[in-house]
C-alpha cells in the first residue's frame, strides 16, 4: 500500500473570521495534528486575533503553526499572506493595521496600490503570498503579483469535489504558466470537521441576513471545506501540488514564541 502524502494546510479560517469560520483555533489545530499534517496556517480574514490560541494548541499537539491572514483588495484580488519570519510577521501586522484603520469597526479596506513595491525586496517583505483566483481570473493580475512578490507568490488550487474540478485544475495550470506563477494545493478550510457544516451554513445565512433556505447558492455546495484526510487529498490533487505545500511551510519559520516585550 502506498504511503500517504505529507501535506501542510496553508489557507484556514477559524471562528475569528466573524460569521465565516465554524471552528475554534484549538479545534483546527487538534484535527490537523490528528490527520498527520506537517503544518497548519491560520489565516483569518484581515486578523491575527486567533493565533495566540492556535499557538498554544499547536505547542501541546506538537504541530507546526504558520501565522497568516487572508485579505481581499477592493477590486477583488483575494490573497493569503504567510509570515516567513519575525520581520514578515511585523510587516503583515502593519498591513492589517493599515487596512483596518481605513474602515469602520469590523471591516477593512485594502487598496491594490498598498501592495506596490516599497522596498528592494518587493511588497510586504518576508511574507509569502497565495493568490486565490475567482471564477474568471485575469492573467494580468497574476503578472502584477509576480512582479511585486518575486519568487514569493503562488496560485492556490482549491478543489472541493465539484463537477468541474478537472477543468478548474487545467485552467489554473494554464493561468500559472501564462503569468509565471507556480501552483500549490490549498483547502479554503472553514471548519475542522465535516459535521460543522450545518453551523457553517447558519453563519453564512446570518452574515447575509437571510435564512438558510433563502441563502441558496451563497452556501457552500458540500462539506469539503474541512480538514480532509491525506488520503482524500491524494485523490483530488496531483502529487506535486501537495509537495509544494511542504516547500512553502519549510520557508515559514516564525513562531509566536519569538516575541517578547520590546522596550522603547
N, C-alpha and C positions, 0 to 999 in steps of 0.2 A: 504494500500500500504506500502510495506517495506521501511524503510528509506535507504538512500544512504549510502554506506560505507565511512568512513573517509579514507583519503589517503594522503601520502606525496611522491612527486616525488623525487627520490634520484639519478637519472642519467639524466642530461640535459645539452646539449651543446648549446651555443649561437654563434653568428657570430664572437666571439673572438676565436673560434676554426676555423682557417682560411680555407675557402673553404669547410667547413663541415656544420656548423650551419647556418640556414637560417633566424634566428630571432634575434633581439636585446635583450639584457638582460631585458630591461624595458617591452618589449612586452611579454616576457615569464612570468615575474612576474605578470603583469596585467591579463594575461589569467589564470594563476594558481589561482589567487585570485577570478576571476570570476567563475571558476569551483568549488570553495569552498574547495580547497586543504588545508590541515593542514600546509604544509610546501613545500618549493621547494629548492632543492640543485642545485646550479650552479656548474657544474663540467667540465669546459672546459679542452681541452687536454693540459696537462702539462703547465697550465697557470692559474693565478688568475686575469688576466687583466680585466675581465668583472665584478668582484664582487663589485666594488665601485658603478657602475651604478645600478647593481641589488640591492644593499643595499639601495640606495636612493629610488628606486622604491618600494621596499618592505616596507620601513617606511611609504610611502604615502598610500600604499594599505593595510597596517595592516597585512602583510603576514610574517610568519617566514621564514627567508632565512638561508640555510645551505651552508657553504663555503666548496667546494671540488674541486677535479681535477681528470680527467681520465688520466691514463698513461698505456702504454704497454711496457713490457720488450722486449729486443732484441730477446728473444726466444718465444715471442708471448703470454705472460701472460697478459691479459687485466684486469686492476684493476681500481676501483673508490675509491679514498681516501676522507674521510669526516672528517673535523676537529671537535673534541668534544668541545674543549675549547681553551683558548689563547695559551697554550703550544702546543696543537695539530696544531694550525694554524702556529706557528713558525716552527715546525718540518716539516710540509707539504711544507712550503715555502723553507726550506733548501733542501728538496728532489728535488723540482722543479729546484732550482738553480743548484744543482749538475748535474742533467740530462741535463740542457740547456748548461752549460758551457763546456760539453764534445763534443758538436756538433756545426755545423755551424749555423748561424743565421736562425731562422725559423724551426729548427729541434731540436731533443733531443735524448739522449741515456741513457736508464735506464737498468742497468745490474741486473740480478736476485740477485747476491750477494750483491747488495746495500740494500737488504731487509733482510739480515742475522741479527740475533738478536744482537743488540749493547747495550742493556740495560736490566735490570731485568724485565722491563715491556714489552719486546718484541720489534719488529721492528716498526719504526715510532710511537713512543709513543703518546698517547692521540689522535690517529686517528682511525676511523673505516674504514674497507675496504670491498668493494663488489667485488667479483670475477665474471667477465662476461665470462663464458666459450665459447670456439669456438664450431664448429660442432662436434668435437670428443675430448672432454675434458678427461684428464688423472686423475685418482683417486690420483695418486702420487702428482700431482700439488695441489690438494685440501688438502691433508695431509700436504704438505710442508707449505701451507698458514696457516693451523690451528695451526701448531707449532709456527709460527712466529707472529701470531696475535691471541693469545689465548683468546677466548671469544669476539673477536672483528672482526670476519670475517663471511661473509655470501655469499651464492651463489645467484647471481642476476638472477631471472627468467624474461626474457623479451619476451613476447608473442605479436605478431603483426598480428593476424588474418590470419596466414598462414595455408596451408593444413595439416601441421604436428604439430600444436600447442599441441594437446593432447599427441602425442608421445614425443614431446620435454619436456613437463611438467613431464611426467613419467620418462624420462631418467635423468632429473635434480634432481628429488626426489630420485632416486636410487643413483645418484652421491653424493648428500648431505649426505645420510645415510652411504655410503661407506667411506667417508672421515671425517665424524663427523662435518659437517657444516650445520647450519640452512639455510633455503631459505627465500627470500624476493622478492616481486614484484618490478619491475623497468621498465621504459619505453624507455630508449635509445632515449630520445627526441632530435630532431634536428630542430624543428620549433614549433612556438606557435599555429599555426592553419593549418589545412589540406590544405588550399588554397595556402600555401607557397611551396607545393610540386614541381611545375614547376621550381621555383627558386632553390630549393634544388637539383633538377636534373641537372640544369645548373652548379651549384657549383661543383657537383661531376665530371661532364664532364671536367670542367676547371682544376680541381685538377689532373685528369688523362691525361690532354692534348689531349682530344678526343672531338668528337661531342656527343650530347645527343643520337643520333641514334646509333652511334657505341659503346657507353658505355655499352649497353646491360645489362647483369646481374650484372654489378657493381652498377647499380641504385637500390634503394630500390624498391621492387615489388609493394608496395602500399603506401598510405599516412598515415599509422598508427603511424608514429614516430612524432606525435604531442601531445599536452597536451589534452588527451582524457577526456570525461566526466566521472564522477564517476559511472554512470550507465553503460557505456561501459566497464569500468574496472571491474565492478562486474560481467559482463557476461563472462569475459575472465579469471579471476584469482580466485582461491579458497580464501575464506574469510580470512583464517589465513595468507596468503601471503600479503594481503592488510593491515591487522592489524600489521604485522611485520614492515611495513614502519613507523608506528607511534611510535613503540618502539625505532627504530633507531633514528628517528627525536627527540624524547624526550631526548636522550643522547647527542645530539649536541646543546650545549648552547652558543657557541661562536657567538659574533656579532662584526662587524667592529666598532661599537660604543665604544668598549672597548679600542681601540687603541688610543694612544696619543704619542707625541714625547718623545723619551727616551733619556735623556741627557747622554753623555758619562761619 
